[in-house]
Amino acid sequence: MARLFGTDGVRGVAGRDLTAHLALDLSIAAAHVLGEAAAGPRPRAVVGRDPRASGEFLEAAVVAGLAGAGVDVLRLGVLPTPGVAHLTEALGVDLGVMLSASHNPAPDNGIKFFARGGRKLPDDVEDRIEAEMGAHHLPGDDIDEHTGAAVGRVFDAHGEIERYLGHLLTTLPGGESGRVLDGLKVVVDCANGAASVVAPEALRRAGADVVAIAAEPDGLNINAGCGSTHPEALQKAVVSYGADAGIAHDGDADRCLAVTAEGELIDGDQIMAILALDMHRAGLLPQDTIVATVMSNLGFKIAMREAGLRVVETAVGDRYVLEAMHKGRYGLGGEQSGHVVMADHATTGDGALTALHLLAAVARSGRSLGELASVMTRLPQVLVNVRGVDKSRSKSCPALDEAVAAVERELGETGRVLIRPSGTEPMVRVMVEAPTEEDAATAAERLAEVVKAELG
């Protein structure tokens, strides 16, 4: 049987793959596993969601499952994923639950859990939750094990958004009262998602002149032609408003991409490079090390090496970045997609936090975002998603291995190849970096054809 948890929680089309019954069973199992060592007389949980319509019925199912299993629940309402992680820690609860499918379209949704302290779950804990689910024969068949005073209570805690906002601002020099972004005009694209209130407000309180776009969620327009996966509208808006920079979040606001005054997109690698150098100069980069995934651009690694900084590589997925950071006690890590983790301030990637610190670096330097981003040169990188293939065979296919080796010989030290099965979708990703866009595209298409022929 396929594993229920993917690289970032349980995800699927809401109402079909991710049903109310599944959400109920999953929350009961999570209550048993994560609440078994509750700090208080009974477990406590926080539950948040992004604004997609399906979050409403899934929230109801999750809250019912937790309360029925004897967990007191604080309903946070619409809040970014990193806000839920932060409040899991700040409020001292035993578990946190976020309902979101991140950058996916509105019909999708997902359930992700945080353990006490606001950290994502390791594989073995997810496996225990799945095993606990397998012990039930019918959906929710043990929900009545708590009765009377033993049932969990449910409280609305929408006002906790202020606690999260306060946290974001206290990470900046001058704290909540500081206006470190005075003089900067910023356009922020909220993806019609969970950041629609928090992101513009945090930037305004930090002193920026803010223009918010895609900040009117209706439950169905999340990530629709906007946000970090569709930055074109933001690029145009930054130029049109004469702004100094643009910020793009995804649906649950754990990502941050940026746009220069000239409308050029700044990806997660470039953001990490800017933050790494800024932290290094201030003596705030532990062990002069950054954690990045194998998908990070070769240009990023070259720039960090030339600056005397070390890059530790992990598998794709912010959970693996987080594991490496925690194990090595590193302070900065992230992904090209815009998941950036600043360990001194957050237990997971936080788009609003990243934006504040990126723009603070711009303000301190007296230079433009484009100038700061020029510290690294991105090598052309082409990614081809090959669908309709058996991704499980991608790591044991001699013909594909031979094709990859041939391309790697041709590229030498001027490029690289990465073949990996998607962790969330039924496809294989082919990534090639090369000195020119044409070279990268040609090699990627060549390898994609081999993937189709051998794994189709």
Summary of the structure (lengths in Angstrom):
residues: 456
radius of gyration: 22.1
end to end distance: 21.4
largest distance: 70.6
contacts: 1765
relative contact order: 0.10
helix: 41%
strand: 21%
